[in-house]
Amino acid sequence: MPVPPEDRLDTLCRQDMDTIEDSVRAIRAAVKKVTDLMGAATWVGTSADQWGSDFGGRMGALGRLFDSYPPEEQRLIAKAQQDQAKLNNQAHGGR
């Protein structure tokens, strides 16, 4: 996929990252709703405890994955900017 023109690069990267961040927020909100529904009045016993532990572990892993996005976002933006600079340099006769 070609790198977009320099004047559009930042805007396109930000739009893509905003879309991801919006989706992460929606997923976190949905998980919170599920978590808020769990309690002594909904389901109790060994099966409930096991399910709750499994749910907590999976949601913890998902949260860690989501928390890794901001640094990865910055890495991807920096890479796109490097690619753009390289293309600009080549277009102007450099290497």
C-alpha positions as CSV (number, residue, x, y, z in Angstrom):
1,M,0.0,0.0,0.0
2,P,1.5,3.3,-1.0
3,V,2.2,6.0,1.6
4,P,-0.2,8.9,1.2
5,P,1.0,12.4,0.4
6,E,2.7,14.1,3.3
7,D,0.0,16.6,3.9
8,R,-2.6,13.8,4.4
9,L,-0.4,11.3,6.2
10,D,-1.0,12.7,9.8
11,T,-4.7,13.1,9.2
12,L,-5.2,9.6,7.8
13,C,-3.1,8.1,10.7
14,R,-5.1,10.0,13.3
15,Q,-8.4,9.0,11.7
16,D,-7.5,5.3,11.7
17,M,-6.2,5.5,15.3
18,D,-9.4,7.4,16.4
19,T,-11.5,4.6,14.9
20,I,-9.6,2.0,16.9
21,E,-9.8,4.1,20.1
22,D,-13.6,4.5,19.6
23,S,-13.9,0.7,19.2
24,V,-11.8,0.0,22.3
25,R,-14.0,2.4,24.3
26,A,-17.1,0.7,23.1
27,I,-15.7,-2.7,24.0
28,R,-14.6,-1.5,27.5
29,A,-18.1,-0.1,28.1
30,A,-19.7,-3.4,27.1
31,V,-17.4,-5.3,29.4
32,K,-18.1,-2.9,32.2
33,K,-21.9,-3.5,31.7
34,V,-21.3,-7.3,32.0
35,T,-19.1,-6.9,35.0
36,D,-21.6,-4.7,36.7
37,L,-24.3,-7.3,36.2
38,M,-22.2,-10.0,38.0
39,G,-22.9,-10.3,41.7
40,A,-24.4,-12.3,44.5
41,A,-28.0,-11.6,43.2
42,T,-27.4,-13.0,39.7
43,W,-25.5,-16.3,40.0
44,V,-23.8,-18.0,42.9
45,G,-22.0,-21.2,43.5
46,T,-18.9,-23.0,42.3
47,S,-19.9,-22.6,38.6
48,A,-20.4,-18.9,39.0
49,D,-17.1,-18.5,40.7
50,Q,-15.3,-20.4,38.0
51,W,-17.0,-18.5,35.3
52,G,-16.2,-15.2,37.0
53,S,-12.6,-16.1,37.4
54,D,-12.3,-17.1,33.8
55,F,-14.1,-13.9,32.7
56,G,-11.8,-11.8,34.9
57,G,-8.7,-13.4,33.5
58,R,-9.8,-13.0,29.9
59,M,-10.9,-9.4,30.4
60,G,-7.6,-8.7,32.1
61,A,-5.7,-10.0,29.1
62,L,-8.0,-8.0,26.8
63,G,-7.3,-4.9,28.9
64,R,-3.6,-5.4,28.6
65,L,-3.9,-5.7,24.9
66,F,-5.9,-2.5,24.7
67,D,-3.3,-0.8,26.9
68,S,-0.6,-1.8,24.4
69,Y,-2.3,0.2,21.6
70,P,-1.1,3.8,22.4
71,P,2.6,2.9,22.2
72,E,2.0,0.8,19.1
73,E,0.0,3.7,17.6
74,Q,3.0,6.0,18.0
75,R,5.3,3.4,16.5
76,L,3.1,3.0,13.5
77,I,2.8,6.8,13.0
78,A,6.6,7.2,13.3
79,K,7.1,4.4,10.7
80,A,4.7,6.0,8.3
81,Q,6.5,9.3,8.7
82,Q,9.8,7.6,8.0
83,D,8.4,6.0,4.9
84,Q,7.0,9.3,3.7
85,A,10.4,11.0,4.3
86,K,12.1,8.3,2.4
87,L,9.7,8.7,-0.5
88,N,10.1,12.5,-0.5
89,N,13.8,12.1,-0.5
90,Q,13.7,9.7,-3.5
91,A,11.3,12.0,-5.3
92,H,13.7,14.9,-4.9
93,G,16.7,12.9,-6.3
94,G,18.1,11.7,-2.9
95,R,18.6,8.2,-1.7
